[in-house]
Amino acid sequence: MAAMIIAVNTRFLLKDRLEGYGYFAKEILQRVVRSHPEHQFYFLFDRPFEREFVFSSNVYPLVVSPEARLPLLWKYWYDIKVPLVLKRIKADVFVSTDGYCSLTAKIPQCLVIHDLGFLHYPETYKKSHVSFLKRNTSKFLKKAKRVVTVSEFSKNDIIKNYKTPSEKIDVVYNGVKEKFQPLVVEEKIRMKQKYTGGKEFFMYVGAIQPRKNLINLLKAFSIFKKRLQSNMKLVLAGRMQWKNEEFYRLLKTYKYRDDVVLTGYLPEEELSLLLGSAYALVYPSLFEGFGVPVIEAMKCHVPALTSRGSSMEEIAIDGAMYFDANNHADIADKMMLIYKDETLRNKLIENAKLVVEKYNWEKSSELFWQSILKTIDD
């Protein structure tokens, strides 16, 4: 195969702010570029970048200004600035990893869309973002030569809502990072001393925003504390995002405020140690294309409790316990059940060991590379 010039939208590779799209892009791209040294990869950033994201010598980083952080600037960045760069570098393909693509670029595009949360839960997004996505997602899906998504659930959702042909969409699952491993007892004790004064804790991992359903988690934790009189803590690990006024208001007057620990955004190293020390993960998100923290917990041999519906049952199969995310009493019931039933807890951990084996970044990056090739060859 002749050497190719592959342009990649890397807007979401942000130091200390990697979430969803950013994690996926980082894990996949670092493997793809190293596995294919014969090709040139141009990484397009919209702000000064960190050298750590220039994964190998065949990566050429470019800053394409202005910073594209608002709908009006997205349009300008993707439809005016990016096509000029693609033309200048003579790119063969444009890979866009954040759900948006260029509607004016002339070369084939491979588009990554994790989920359609904005359609199902618009109230949990900024209004301007919802408006932009509702106006443009169908155009993006038509324009892209190939679409990559992270679960069969999301693939079917895209087909159902946008009539995108099934054969145009590839499913590339997330993997689990090697850092997420079972911990020895001493390590768990150290982390508990550091974060919860030595107490056992339930943990949530992810952004603090309405779609993650944390108000219902707080209500469920209240029931758990009242019924069981336990000294269990609740640790919420993630960056504050939008529309958190109601969450903060509840937290201020929350009866068990002293038992809730907000860590803010944690580096992967610290996060993997903290998650590996948890009694259980409680992940009550209303809607996910994949739900990475669930499989990260399972890899650490930490039981995962998560929502029915959306993608989580497809991803975790019988390795997690499920609740109705809209019913805080049901979330509380499952928290009490995992706390009281040691046999059930151990069974979940054993089931999870088998399930997580299928999530592998090496395998996912190879599938992603095949999607890029199909974008060019189809």
N, C-alpha and C positions, 0 to 999 in steps of 0.2 A: 504493500500500500504506500502511495506517495505521502510524503510529509504534509501534514495539514496545519492550518492556522485556526485555532479554536478560541473564540472569544467567550469569556464567562462573566456574567453579572455576579460580582462578589460584594454587593452593597451590605450584606448582612454578616460579613466577617468582621465583627467588631470586638475588640479586646475587652474582656470582662463583661460583655453583654451578649454572649452567644445564647440564643434560645432557638427552639424550633427550626426555622429555616437556616439559621447560622450554624447550628450543630451539624445538621444534615450536610450542608455545603462543605464544611470543614472536613468532616470524616471521609466523605466521598471524594472530594477533589484532591486531598493530599495523596490518596492512594492512586487515583486515576493518572495524575501528572507524573508520579514516580514510576508507574507501570508502563508509561508510554513516552519515553525520553525522545523518541524520533519525531514527536509533534511539538509545535510551539503553542503555549497557552497564554493568552493575554487576559489577565484578571482586571476587570473594570470596577474600580472603587469610586464612590462619590465624595470621598473625604480622604485626608491623609491616612495611610494604612500602616499596619504594624509589619515589620520584617518577618515575624513568625508565620505570617500567612502567605509568604512567598516560599512555597513548599519545596521547590527544587530549581535547578539552573535553567530548566526549560519554561519557567514561568516569568512573564514580563508584566509587572504591575503598572497600571495606568490610572491616574486620577482624572476622572471625567467630571468637571464641575458643571453646575453648582450642586451642593448637597441636595439630594432628592428626598426630602422628608415630608412634603405636603402634596396633595393631589395635583395642584397646578404645576408644581415642579416635577412630579413624576412624568407627566405628559411631555414636558419639555425635555427631560433627561432621556426618556426612552425613544421618543419620536423625532427628536431633532439632534441632540448631542451624540447619542449612541450610534445612529446610522452613519454619522460623519466619521466616527472612529473606526467602525467596521469597514468602511470603504478605504480609509487611509491604511489600515494594517492588512487589507486584502484578506479578511477573514473568510473561512469556508463555511463556518457555522457559528450561530450565537446560542449559547446555553444560558437560560435565565432561571435562576434558582429561587426566586421569591414570589412566584405567582403572577408576575407581570411580564409582558414581552413588548417588543417594539412593533407598532402597527405600520411603520413606514419602512423598516429595513427590508432589503431586497434578498437577503440570503436566508437559507432554511434555519428555523429556530426550534430548539428543544426546550420546552417549558415545564418547570416543576411547580405543581400545585398540591399543597398538603391536604387542604380540606376546604369545604364551602361553608364554614361557620357563619360567615356574614349573611348568608341566605336564611339560615335556620335560627340564628340568635342575633339579629341585627342590633338589638338593644344593648348588647355587650361590647359593641365597637363604637368608635368615634363616628358621628353622623357623616362627616365629610368622607371618611374612608368607605363607609357602606355605600354611599352615593356613587363614589368613583368605581368601586368593585361591581356594583349592580349594572352600571353603565357599560363597563369595559370587559368583564370576564368572558362573556360570550364571544367578543371580538378577539380576545387573546387566544381562546381555544380554537377558533376558526383559523387564525393566522398561523399558529404554531404547526409545524409539520409533525411534531411528536410531542406527546404529553407524558410526563412521569408523575405518578402519585404514590403515596406511601402505604396504601392498604386496598384490599378489594372493596371494602366499604366505601372509601373515597372514590374509587373508580366507578362503582355503580351509581354513586351520588352525582358524579359529573355527567354520566351517560343519561341519567334520568332527568336532570335539570337543564342540560344543554344539548341533548341529542348528539353528543360527540360520538363518532364511531368507536366501538369497543376496540377494534384492531389498531387504533391510533394511540391507545393509552397503555403504558407499561407500569406494572406495580413493582416498585423497588422499596422493600421494607427498610426501616431503620435497623441499625445494628446496636450492639451494646459495647461500650468501651471497656477495655481490659481493666481499667482502674476499678470497676465495680466488681468486687470479689467478697466472699464471706470473710468476716474478721475473726481474729482470735479474741478470747474473752477480755484480755488485758486492754486491747485497743478499744473495745466497746466501753469498758469502765472509764478509760481516759476521756473519751468523747462525751460520755454522759456527765462526768465531772465538769467538763468544760462548758457544756451548754445547758444542762438541766439540774445542776447540783446533785448529780448522781442518780436522779430518778429515771425510771423507764419513760418512754415517750412514743406517742403516735407522731407520724411525720407526713407533711404535705410538701411536694417539690413542684415548683413552677411559678410562673408570673402571678402577681397578686392583681387580678382583674376579674370582672363579673362573670365571664364565661366559666371560670374555674370553680364558681359555686361555693366560695369560702364562707359565706354567711350561713348556709345550711350546715357546713362543717362545724362552725362555732355552736350552732344550736344543738347539733348532735352530740358534741363534746360536753355541753351542759347536762344533757340527759345522762350521759355516761358517768360524769362526775357525781351527779346527784344520786343516781341509783346505786353505784358501786362504792362510793366513798373512798375512791382510790387516789393515791398521790401521783397518778399518771400525768404527764405534761403533754402539750401539743406544740410541735415545732413546725413553723411555716417558713420554708426556705425558698426565697425568690425575690425578684426585683418588683418594686411597686410600678404598676402601669396606670392605665386610665380608669376613670369612673369608680374611685375607691371611697367616695364620701360616706356612703352608707356603711361600708365595712368599718371604717374608722370610728364612725359614730357609735356603732354597736360595741366595738372593742373598748371604747372609753368607759362605758358603763357596764361592761361585761363582768358578771359575778366572778368568773374564774380567770380574770385578766392576768393574775400572777402566775398562772399555769400555762400561759401561752407565750411562746418564744418566737420573736420575728428575727430571723438572721440576716435578712437582705440577701443580695446576690452572693453566692459562694463560688470560688474557683472549683473546678472539677475535682481536684485532689481532696479538698476539704469536704465537698459535697458527698463524694463516694464514701468517705469515712463516717460522716454523720448518718447517711442513709443506712450504711451497713450496721450501725449501732441501734437503729430504731426497733421498737417492738413490732410495729407494722406500719406500712405506708397506707394512708387514706387519700385516695385521689378521686374527688367527687365531681370532676369536670363534666359540664353539661354536654360537651360535644368535642370530639377529637378525631383527627385523621389517623392518629396512631396511638399516642399516649406513652411516650418514651419512659417517664419515671416508673411506670408499672413494670416494664421488663428490667429496668435497672435494679429495682427492689428485688425482683425474683432472682436475678443473678447474684445478689448479695445474700440469698437465703433469708430474706425478710418477707413475711406474708404481705400480699397486696390486696387491698379492698378498693374496688373501683365501681364505676357506673355501668349499669346495663345500657344497651343501645349504643349508638355510634360504633366506633371501631374496636373498643377494648375487648369484647368477647371474642372477636376474630383473632386478636393478637395474643391474649393471655390464655385462651381456651379454658382448661380446668386448673390452671396454675394460679388463679385469683378467685376471690370471693366477690360477688356482685350485689349491688343495692340499687334502689330507685333513687337517683340523684335529686329528684324533686321532692323527696319525702325525707325530711331530716330524722324522723323517728326510725325509719328503716336503716338509715346510715348508722344511727346510734345502736340499733339492734345488732348490726353486724360487728360493730366495734366491741360490744359487750360479749358477743359470741366468741370472737377470736381471743378475747382476754380470758374467758372462762374455760374454753375447750382446748386443752393442750394437744389432744389427739388430732383434732381438726387442723390446728395450727401446723403440726408436723406433716400432715397429709398434704396440705397446700404447698409447703416448702418442697416436699418430694416431687409433687406433680410439676412444680415450676422448674425444677432442675432439667427436666426433659424438654419442656416447652422452649426455654431460652436458647437451647442449642441451635435452633433454626435461624436465630438473628445474628448475623455475622457481617461486619463491615466489609470484609474482603469479598464475600459473595455479592453484597449489595453494590459495591463499586464496579464489579465486573458487569453486573446487569445494567448499571447506569452507562457504562462505556458502550455496551451494545445498543442502548437507546440513542446515544450520540451518533453511532455509526448508521443506525437505521434512519436518523434524521437526514443524513447526507445521502445515503444510498437509495432511499425509497423513491 
